Amino acid sequence: MSASPQVGVVTGLAAEAERLTKTGRAPLIFVSGSDPGRAFEGARRLAANGAAGLVSFGIAGGLDPKLAAGTVVLARAVISDDGTTYAADRDWRLRVLAELAGRIEVEAGVIAGWNRAVLSAGDKRKLFEATGASAVDMESHAVAAAAREFSLPFLALRAVSDPAARSLPPWILAGLDGSGRARPLAVFAKALMRPWEIPGLLGLGEETWAAFESLSRVAEIGALLTLPA
């Protein structure tokens, strides 16, 4: 019996990728460090190495005010900051949606893939008003572009880690190195310089934990890493 075709997954963070590898499945994975350029090249590399479909998987900022932390956004489409729209593979998306039904809160919306971090509640509101997107991340548009280049099916699945009303301090980006691994000491040092922002960070930590819990539950379903027949 021939092996099933492998799916290629691009994440921004190593912790996101670990949610998949802990299940014992073995997709092709590239961790971009939340760099859109690296996400695009990594997705192209996965495709060149035999990936039969590409997935953008991880956490995202909420744009739709009704979405709570931990809500999974399974994108119908991804819109990039240059206005390009990429449709997700319909059959694959519906199979994943069917497996998630009743297990977790899922929004079948649009994801905005942006080349810069969208951190403030005000900027999130403006982006929501301009695009109607449910969430925003920095990899999905890059993965979608690579999938289009290689004529591969594509999915984007993201869990909301910071809801629309949550503003993040710009220095939060210091907590991530180029390989997508956390640098907690860097965040701690920044927080000591701005102690009035610590309560907000504690709230963000709880919200991010909820998002990762959702990703762990999603990683358990078979449809995410199995292409439709």
N, C-alpha and C positions, 0 to 999 in steps of 0.2 A: 504494500500500500504506500503510495507516495505521501510525503509530508505535506501538511497544510501550508499554504503560503504565509510567510511571516508579515506581520504588520510592523511598521516603523513608527515610533513614538518620540515626539520632541517635547521636552519639559523645560521650564526655566530654571528649576531648582533641583538639586540632588535629592532633597527630601520628597519631592513629588515622584521622581523616578523610583524611589525606594518603595513607594506604595504598590507599584507594579511588580517589582522583583520579589517582594515578600510573599507573593501568591504562589511562587514556584513556576509561573509561566516565564517564557523567555522571548519577549518581543525584542526587536532591534531598538535601542534607546540612544538618544542623544540629548545631553543636558547643555543648554545654551547659555546659562548664566544670565538669563533675561536680557540677552542682547539680540535684537531682531536680525542683524546681519549674520550672526553666528547661527541663529535658528534657521535661517534660510539655507545657509551652506550645509548645516548639519542635516537638514531634511533632504537636500539634494544628495548628500553622501549616503544616507539611508536608502534612498531610491536607487542610486547607482549600485548599492551593495545587495539589491534584491528585494527590498521591501515592496510588497504588492499593494499596500495602502498606507496612508499617513494619518497620524492622529496628533493633535495638539491637546495636551493633558496637563492640568495643574490648577492652581488657584488664580483668581482674578478679582479685580475691583468691581464692586457693584455700581451700576449706573441707574437701574430702575429702582426707585425708592421703595417699592413693595417687596423687594427681595432681601430676605434675612441672611445673615452669615450661615454658611453651610449649604445654601441652596445650590443645586447643580444646574448649570446652564448647558444644555445640549443644543448646539447651534444649528438652526436651519441654514444659516449663512454667516459669513464673516465679511465685514466691511473694513477696508484699510483706510489710512488717513489720506491717501490720494484719491479716494472715492471708488476704488475698484471693489467689486463685490464677488465673493466666491461662494458658490452653493455647496453645502455639504452633500455627501452621497445619501440619497433618500432612503434606499432600501437598508443600508447599514444603520443609518440613524434610527429608523423605525424599529429595527431589531433591538438596538440598545435601549430605546425608550420602552419597549414592551418588557424587557427584562428588569428595568428599573421600576416599573409601575408598582406602586404599593410598598416599595422598599425605602424610597427616599424622595424628598421634595425636588421635582425637576421642572425647569422652565425651558420650553422649546422656543427660544428667542434668537436674536442676532447678537453676535459678539463683535465688538470693535477691536481690531488689531492696530495698535498705535506704536509709532517708533519712539515715543517718549513716555515716561511714566506720567500717569494722570493721578495726582495725589490729593488735591484739595476737593472738598465737597462742592465748592463753587465750580471748579473745572469739570467735575463729574456731571453736575447738573447741566452745564452748557453742552457737554458731549451727548448726554441723553436727549436733550431737546433737539440737537442737530441731526442725530442718527436714529434715535429710537432704540438703540442697542441696549441689551440687558446688562452687559458686563464688558469690561475692557481688560486686555492683557497685551503683552509685547511680543508674543510668539505666533499667535494663530494665523495672522495674515501672511507671515513669512512661510509657515508650513503649507498654507493653502496655495501660495504662489508656486512653491516647489512641486506640489501635487499637480497643479495645472500644467506646469512645464513637462512633467513626466507622464501626463495623462493617467494619473492614479486616483482612485477614490480617496476621499478626505473626510475626516471628522474633527470637530473641535468640542471638547468637553471640559468645562471649567467650574470649579466650586468657588462661590463668593467668599472671600476672606475679609474684605473691608467693605461693608455696605455703603450705599450712596451717601449717607449722612456723615460718614467717618472721613476726616481729613488725616493724612499722614504727613509727618514732618519730612522735608526734603532729605535730611540726613539719614533717614531710615535706609536709604540705598547703600549706605556704608556697611550695612550688615550682611552684605553678600559679596563673595569674591567672584572672580571671572569664571570659575568652574561651577558656579551655582551652589556653593556650600556656604552655610551660615557662618558669620563672624560675630558671635555674641559679645565678645569683649569690645569690639568696635562700637556696637550699639550701646553697651553699658557706659563706655567712656563719653559718648555723645550725650547720653541721658543725664550723666552727672553734671554736665555743663548747662543743661536746661531742665532742671528738676520739675518745673511746673508742667512739663509734658509727660511725666511718668504715669499719671493716672490714665491718660489716653492710651499709652502703650500697653498698660495692663488690660484695658478693654480690647485692644487690637489683638493681644495674645489669645484671649478667649475666643474671639471671632475666627482667628486663623486656625486655632485648634479645631473648631467646628468644621472648617473647610477641609482640613486634612482628614478628619474622621469620615467626611463624605467621600473623599477620594479613595480612602481605604475600602469603603463599602462598594464603590463603583468598580474598583480593581478586581473584585471577587466575581463579577459576572463574566460569562464567556463571550458574549457578543461583542464586547469592546475590542478584543484582539482577534476576532474571527471574522473574516470577510464573508459577505453573503455568497451563497453558491451561485 
